[in-house]
Amino acid sequence: MLKLIMGKFKKNEVVPNDVKEGHFAVFSVNSEEDPKRFIVELHWLNNPLFLKLLKQAEDEYGFQQKGVLEVPCHAAELQNILELKLG
């Protein structure tokens, strides 16, 4: 299940209401478009293509990110990965 969610959140909001158990939020970030927010199931943390994006995020941002995880890619690239039906 893939949901693209755009919206404003309160600064003191630890986990937004739209992030259900077993999911996490991630932003696609690049200089050519506004960041896009995705709600992703936890099983994607074992997917090689998603792990490649996480490695890119580590290389670009290090481990100092706070709040929502940001990955350096276009929204369409992240959406294509998340729409893959593996297995």
C-alpha distances in whole Angstrom, upper triangle without the diagonal:
4,7,10,13,16,19,22,22,25,27,27,24,22,19,18,17,13,12,12,13,12,10,12,13,14,16,17,21,24,27,26,24,23,20,16,14,11,9,8,7,11,11,11,14,16,15,18,17,15,18,20,19,19,23,23,23,25,28,28,27,28,27,28,25,25,22,19,18,19,19,22,20,19,16,16,16,13,11,13,12,8,8,11,10,13,15
4,7,10,13,16,19,20,23,24,25,22,21,18,16,16,12,12,12,14,13,10,11,11,11,13,14,17,20,23,23,20,19,16,13,11,7,7,6,8,12,12,11,14,16,15,17,16,14,17,19,17,18,21,21,20,23,26,25,25,26,25,26,23,23,20,16,16,17,16,19,17,16,12,13,13,10,8,10,10,7,7,10,12,14,17
4,6,10,13,16,16,20,22,23,20,19,16,14,13,10,10,12,14,14,11,11,10,11,12,13,17,19,22,22,18,17,14,11,9,6,6,7,10,13,15,14,16,19,18,20,18,16,19,21,18,19,23,22,21,24,26,25,25,26,25,26,22,22,19,15,16,16,16,19,17,16,12,13,14,12,9,12,13,10,10,14,15,18,21
4,7,10,13,15,19,20,22,19,19,16,14,14,11,12,14,17,16,13,12,10,10,10,11,14,16,19,18,15,13,11,7,6,5,7,9,12,16,17,15,18,21,19,21,19,16,19,20,17,18,22,21,20,23,25,23,23,25,24,25,21,20,17,14,15,14,15,17,15,13,9,11,13,11,9,12,13,11,12,15,17,20,23
4,7,10,11,15,17,19,16,16,14,11,12,8,10,13,16,17,13,12,9,10,10,12,14,17,20,19,15,13,11,8,5,6,7,11,14,17,19,18,19,23,22,24,21,19,21,23,19,20,23,23,20,24,26,24,23,25,24,24,20,19,16,13,14,14,16,18,17,15,12,14,16,13,12,16,17,14,15,19,21,23,26
4,7,10,13,15,18,15,17,15,12,13,11,13,16,19,20,16,14,11,11,10,12,13,16,18,17,14,11,9,7,6,8,10,14,17,20,22,20,22,25,24,26,24,21,23,24,21,21,25,23,21,24,26,24,22,25,25,24,20,19,16,13,15,14,16,18,17,15,12,15,17,15,14,18,19,17,18,22,24,27,30
4,7,10,13,15,13,15,14,10,12,11,13,16,20,21,17,15,12,13,12,14,15,18,20,19,16,12,11,10,9,11,12,16,19,21,24,23,24,28,27,29,27,23,26,27,23,23,27,25,23,25,28,25,23,26,25,24,20,18,15,13,16,16,18,20,20,18,16,18,21,18,18,21,22,20,22,25,27,30,33
4,7,9,12,11,13,13,10,12,12,14,17,20,22,19,16,13,14,13,16,16,19,20,21,17,14,12,12,11,13,14,18,21,23,26,25,25,29,29,31,28,25,27,28,25,24,27,26,23,25,28,25,23,25,24,22,19,17,14,13,16,16,19,21,21,20,18,21,23,21,21,24,25,23,25,28,30,32,35
4,6,8,7,10,9,7,10,11,12,15,18,20,17,15,12,14,14,17,18,21,22,23,20,16,14,14,12,14,14,18,20,22,25,24,24,28,28,30,29,25,27,28,25,24,27,26,23,25,27,25,23,24,23,21,17,15,11,11,15,16,19,21,22,22,20,23,25,22,22,26,26,23,26,29,31,32,35
4,5,5,9,10,9,11,13,14,17,20,22,19,17,15,17,17,20,20,23,25,26,23,19,17,17,15,17,17,20,23,24,27,27,26,30,31,33,31,28,29,30,27,26,29,28,25,26,29,27,24,25,23,21,18,15,12,13,17,18,22,24,25,25,23,27,28,25,25,29,29,27,29,32,34,35,38
4,6,8,10,10,13,15,16,19,21,22,20,17,15,16,16,20,20,23,24,26,23,19,17,18,16,18,18,21,23,24,27,27,26,30,31,32,31,27,28,29,26,24,27,27,23,24,27,24,21,23,21,18,15,12,10,12,15,17,21,23,25,25,24,27,28,25,26,30,29,27,30,33,35,36,39
4,6,9,10,13,15,15,18,19,21,20,17,16,18,18,22,22,26,27,29,26,23,20,21,18,20,19,22,23,23,27,27,26,30,31,33,32,28,29,31,28,25,28,28,24,25,28,26,23,24,21,19,17,13,11,13,17,19,23,25,27,28,26,30,30,27,28,32,31,29,31,34,36,37,39
4,6,6,9,12,12,14,16,18,16,14,13,16,17,20,21,25,27,28,25,22,19,19,16,17,16,18,20,20,24,24,23,27,28,31,30,26,27,29,26,24,27,27,23,25,28,26,23,24,21,19,16,13,10,11,15,17,21,24,25,26,24,27,28,25,25,29,28,26,28,31,32,33,36
4,7,9,12,10,13,14,15,14,12,12,14,16,20,21,24,27,28,26,22,19,19,16,16,15,17,18,18,21,21,21,24,26,28,27,24,24,26,24,21,24,25,21,22,26,24,21,22,19,17,15,11,8,10,13,16,20,23,24,26,24,27,27,24,24,28,27,24,27,29,31,31,34
4,6,8,7,9,10,12,11,9,9,12,14,18,20,24,26,28,25,22,18,17,14,14,12,14,15,15,19,19,18,22,23,26,25,22,22,25,22,20,24,24,21,22,26,24,22,22,19,19,16,13,9,9,12,15,19,22,23,24,22,25,25,21,22,25,24,21,24,26,27,28,31
4,5,6,9,11,13,11,10,9,12,14,18,19,23,25,26,23,20,17,15,12,12,10,13,15,16,20,20,20,23,24,27,26,22,24,26,23,22,25,25,22,24,27,26,23,24,22,21,17,15,11,10,14,16,19,22,23,23,20,23,24,21,21,24,23,21,23,26,27,28,31
4,6,7,10,13,11,11,11,15,16,20,22,26,28,29,25,22,20,17,14,14,11,14,15,16,20,20,21,24,25,28,27,24,25,28,25,24,28,28,25,27,30,29,27,28,25,24,21,18,15,14,17,19,22,25,25,25,22,24,26,22,21,25,24,21,23,26,27,28,30
4,6,10,12,9,10,9,12,14,17,20,24,26,26,23,20,18,15,11,10,8,11,12,15,18,18,19,22,23,26,24,21,23,26,23,22,26,26,23,26,29,28,26,27,25,24,21,19,15,13,15,18,20,23,23,22,19,21,22,19,18,21,21,18,19,22,23,25,27
4,7,8,6,6,7,11,13,16,19,23,26,26,23,21,17,15,11,10,7,9,9,11,15,15,16,19,20,23,22,18,20,23,20,19,23,24,21,23,26,25,23,24,22,22,18,17,13,11,13,16,18,21,21,21,19,21,21,18,17,20,19,16,18,21,22,23,25
4,6,6,8,10,13,16,19,23,26,29,30,27,24,21,18,15,12,9,10,9,11,14,15,16,19,20,23,23,20,21,24,22,21,25,26,23,25,28,28,26,27,24,24,21,19,16,14,16,19,20,24,24,24,21,23,23,20,19,22,21,17,19,21,21,22,24
4,6,8,11,15,18,21,24,28,31,32,29,27,23,21,17,15,11,11,9,9,12,14,15,17,19,22,23,19,21,24,22,21,24,26,24,25,28,28,26,26,24,24,22,20,17,16,17,20,21,25,25,26,23,25,25,21,21,23,21,18,20,22,21,22,23
4,7,11,14,17,20,23,27,30,31,28,26,23,20,17,14,10,9,6,6,8,11,11,13,15,19,19,16,17,21,20,18,22,23,22,23,26,26,25,25,22,23,21,20,17,15,15,18,19,23,23,24,22,23,23,19,19,21,18,15,17,19,18,19,20
4,7,10,14,16,19,23,26,27,24,22,19,16,13,10,6,5,4,5,9,9,10,13,14,18,18,14,16,19,17,16,19,21,19,20,24,24,22,22,20,21,18,17,14,12,12,15,16,20,20,21,18,20,19,16,15,18,16,13,15,17,17,18,20
4,7,10,13,16,20,23,24,22,20,16,14,10,8,6,5,7,7,10,10,10,14,15,17,17,13,14,17,15,13,17,18,16,17,21,20,19,19,17,18,15,14,11,8,9,12,13,17,17,18,16,18,18,14,15,18,16,13,16,18,19,20,22
4,7,10,13,17,20,21,18,16,12,10,7,6,5,6,9,10,13,12,12,16,16,18,17,13,15,17,14,13,17,17,14,17,20,19,17,18,16,17,13,12,9,6,7,9,11,14,15,16,13,16,16,12,13,16,15,13,16,18,20,21,24
4,7,9,13,17,18,15,13,10,8,6,5,6,7,11,11,14,11,12,15,15,16,15,11,13,14,11,10,14,14,11,14,17,15,14,16,15,15,12,12,9,6,5,6,7,11,11,12,11,13,13,10,11,14,13,12,15,17,19,20,23
4,6,10,13,14,12,10,6,5,4,6,9,10,14,15,17,14,15,18,17,18,16,13,15,15,11,11,15,13,11,14,16,14,13,16,15,15,12,12,10,7,6,5,6,9,9,10,8,12,12,9,11,14,14,13,16,18,21,22,26
4,7,10,11,9,9,5,5,7,8,11,12,16,17,18,15,16,18,17,17,14,12,14,14,10,11,14,12,10,14,15,13,13,16,17,17,14,15,14,10,9,6,5,6,5,6,5,9,9,7,9,12,12,12,15,17,20,21,25
4,7,9,8,7,5,7,9,11,15,16,19,20,22,18,18,21,20,20,17,15,16,15,11,12,14,12,10,13,14,11,11,15,16,16,13,14,14,11,10,6,6,5,6,7,8,11,11,10,13,15,15,16,18,20,24,25,28
4,6,6,7,7,10,12,15,18,19,22,23,25,21,21,24,22,21,18,17,18,16,13,14,16,12,11,15,14,11,13,16,18,18,15,17,17,15,13,10,9,6,6,6,9,11,11,12,14,16,17,18,20,22,25,26,30
4,6,8,9,12,15,18,21,22,26,27,28,25,25,27,26,25,22,20,22,20,16,18,19,15,14,18,17,13,14,18,20,20,18,20,20,18,17,13,12,9,9,9,12,14,14,15,17,19,20,21,23,25,29,30,34
4,7,9,12,15,18,21,23,26,28,29,25,26,28,26,25,22,21,23,21,17,20,21,17,17,20,20,16,18,21,24,23,21,22,22,20,19,15,14,11,10,8,10,12,13,15,16,18,19,21,22,24,28,29,33
4,6,8,12,15,19,20,24,26,27,24,25,27,25,25,22,20,22,21,17,19,21,18,17,21,21,18,18,22,23,23,20,21,20,18,17,14,13,11,10,8,8,11,12,13,14,16,18,19,20,23,26,28,32
4,6,10,13,17,19,23,24,26,23,24,27,25,26,22,20,22,22,18,19,21,19,17,20,21,18,18,21,22,21,18,19,17,15,15,12,13,12,11,9,9,12,14,14,15,18,19,19,21,23,27,29,32
4,7,10,13,15,19,21,23,20,20,24,22,23,20,17,19,19,15,16,19,16,14,18,19,16,15,19,19,18,15,15,14,11,11,9,10,10,9,9,8,11,13,12,13,16,17,16,19,21,24,26,30
4,7,10,13,16,18,20,18,19,22,20,21,18,16,19,18,15,16,19,17,15,19,20,18,17,20,21,20,16,17,15,11,11,10,10,11,10,9,6,10,11,10,10,13,14,14,15,18,22,23,27
4,7,10,13,15,18,15,17,20,19,21,18,15,18,18,15,15,19,17,15,18,20,19,18,20,19,19,15,15,12,9,10,9,10,12,12,11,8,12,13,10,10,14,14,13,15,18,21,22,26
4,6,10,12,14,12,14,17,16,18,16,13,16,17,14,14,18,17,15,19,21,20,19,21,20,20,17,16,14,10,10,10,11,13,13,12,9,11,12,9,8,12,12,9,12,15,17,19,22
4,7,10,12,11,13,16,16,18,17,13,16,18,15,15,19,19,17,20,23,22,20,22,21,21,17,17,14,10,11,12,13,16,16,16,13,14,15,11,11,14,13,10,12,15,17,18,21
4,6,8,7,9,12,12,15,14,11,13,15,13,13,17,18,16,18,21,21,20,21,20,21,18,18,15,12,11,13,13,16,15,16,13,15,14,10,10,13,11,8,11,13,14,15,18
4,6,6,8,11,11,15,14,11,14,17,15,15,18,20,18,20,23,23,23,23,21,23,20,20,17,14,14,16,16,19,19,19,17,18,17,13,13,15,13,9,12,13,13,14,16
4,5,6,8,10,13,14,11,12,15,15,13,17,19,17,18,22,22,21,21,19,21,19,19,17,14,13,15,16,19,19,21,19,20,18,15,15,17,14,12,14,15,15,15,16
4,5,6,7,11,12,10,11,15,15,14,17,19,18,19,22,23,23,23,21,23,21,22,20,17,16,18,17,20,20,21,19,20,18,15,15,16,13,11,13,13,12,11,13
4,5,5,9,9,6,8,11,11,11,14,15,15,17,19,20,20,20,19,21,19,20,19,16,13,15,14,17,16,18,16,17,15,11,12,13,10,8,11,11,11,11,13
4,6,8,9,7,6,10,10,9,11,14,14,14,17,19,18,18,16,19,17,18,17,15,12,14,13,16,17,19,18,19,16,13,15,16,12,11,14,14,15,14,16
4,6,9,8,7,10,12,11,13,16,16,16,19,21,21,20,19,22,20,22,21,19,16,17,16,19,19,21,20,20,18,15,17,16,13,12,15,14,14,12,13
4,6,5,6,9,10,10,12,14,15,16,18,20,21,20,20,23,21,23,22,19,16,17,15,17,16,18,18,17,15,12,14,13,9,10,12,10,11,9,11
4,6,5,6,9,10,10,12,14,15,16,18,20,19,19,23,21,24,23,21,17,17,15,16,16,18,18,18,14,13,15,14,10,12,14,12,13,11,13
4,5,5,7,9,10,11,13,14,16,17,18,19,19,22,21,23,22,19,16,15,12,13,12,14,14,14,10,9,12,10,7,9,12,10,12,11,14
4,5,5,6,9,10,11,13,14,15,16,17,17,19,17,19,19,16,12,12,10,12,11,13,13,13,10,8,11,11,7,8,11,11,13,12,15
4,5,5,6,9,10,10,12,14,15,15,15,18,16,19,19,16,13,13,10,12,13,16,16,17,14,12,14,14,11,12,15,14,16,15,17
4,5,5,6,9,10,11,12,14,14,15,18,17,20,20,18,14,13,10,11,11,14,15,16,12,11,14,14,11,13,16,15,17,16,19
4,5,5,6,9,10,11,12,13,14,16,15,17,17,15,11,10,6,7,8,11,12,13,10,8,12,12,10,12,15,15,18,17,20
4,5,5,6,9,10,10,10,11,13,12,15,15,13,9,9,6,9,10,14,14,16,13,11,15,15,13,13,17,17,19,19,21
4,5,5,6,9,10,9,11,14,13,17,18,16,12,11,9,10,12,15,17,18,15,14,17,18,15,16,20,19,22,20,23
4,5,5,6,8,9,11,14,13,16,18,16,12,10,7,7,9,13,15,16,13,12,16,17,15,16,20,20,22,22,25
4,5,5,6,7,9,10,9,13,14,12,9,7,5,6,9,13,14,17,14,13,16,18,15,17,20,21,23,23,26
4,6,5,4,6,9,9,13,15,14,10,10,9,10,13,16,18,20,18,16,20,21,18,19,23,23,26,25,27
4,6,6,9,11,12,16,18,17,14,12,10,10,13,17,19,21,18,17,21,22,20,21,25,24,27,26,29
4,6,9,10,11,14,16,15,12,10,9,8,11,15,17,19,17,16,20,21,20,21,25,25,28,28,31
4,6,7,7,11,13,13,10,9,9,9,13,16,18,21,19,17,21,23,21,22,25,26,29,28,32
4,6,7,11,14,14,11,11,11,12,16,19,21,23,21,19,23,25,22,23,27,27,30,29,32
4,6,9,12,12,10,11,12,14,17,21,22,24,22,20,23,25,23,23,27,27,29,29,31
4,6,10,12,10,11,13,15,18,21,22,25,24,21,25,27,25,25,28,29,32,31,34
4,7,8,7,8,10,12,16,19,19,22,21,19,21,24,22,22,25,27,29,29,32
4,7,7,9,13,15,18,20,20,24,23,20,22,25,24,23,26,28,30,30,33
4,6,9,13,15,18,20,19,22,22,19,21,24,22,21,24,26,28,29,32
4,6,10,13,15,16,15,19,18,15,17,20,19,17,21,23,25,25,28
4,7,10,12,14,14,17,16,13,15,18,16,15,19,21,23,23,26
4,7,9,11,11,15,14,11,14,17,15,15,18,20,23,23,27
4,6,9,10,12,11,9,12,14,13,13,17,18,21,21,25
4,7,9,12,10,10,13,14,14,15,18,19,23,23,26
4,6,8,6,7,10,11,11,13,15,17,20,21,25
4,5,5,7,9,10,11,13,14,16,20,21,25
4,5,5,6,9,10,11,12,15,18,20,24
4,6,5,6,9,10,10,12,16,18,22
4,5,5,6,9,10,11,15,16,20
4,5,5,6,9,10,14,15,19
4,5,5,6,9,12,14,18
4,6,5,7,10,12,16
4,5,6,9,10,14
4,6,8,10,14
4,6,9,13
4,6,10
4,7
4
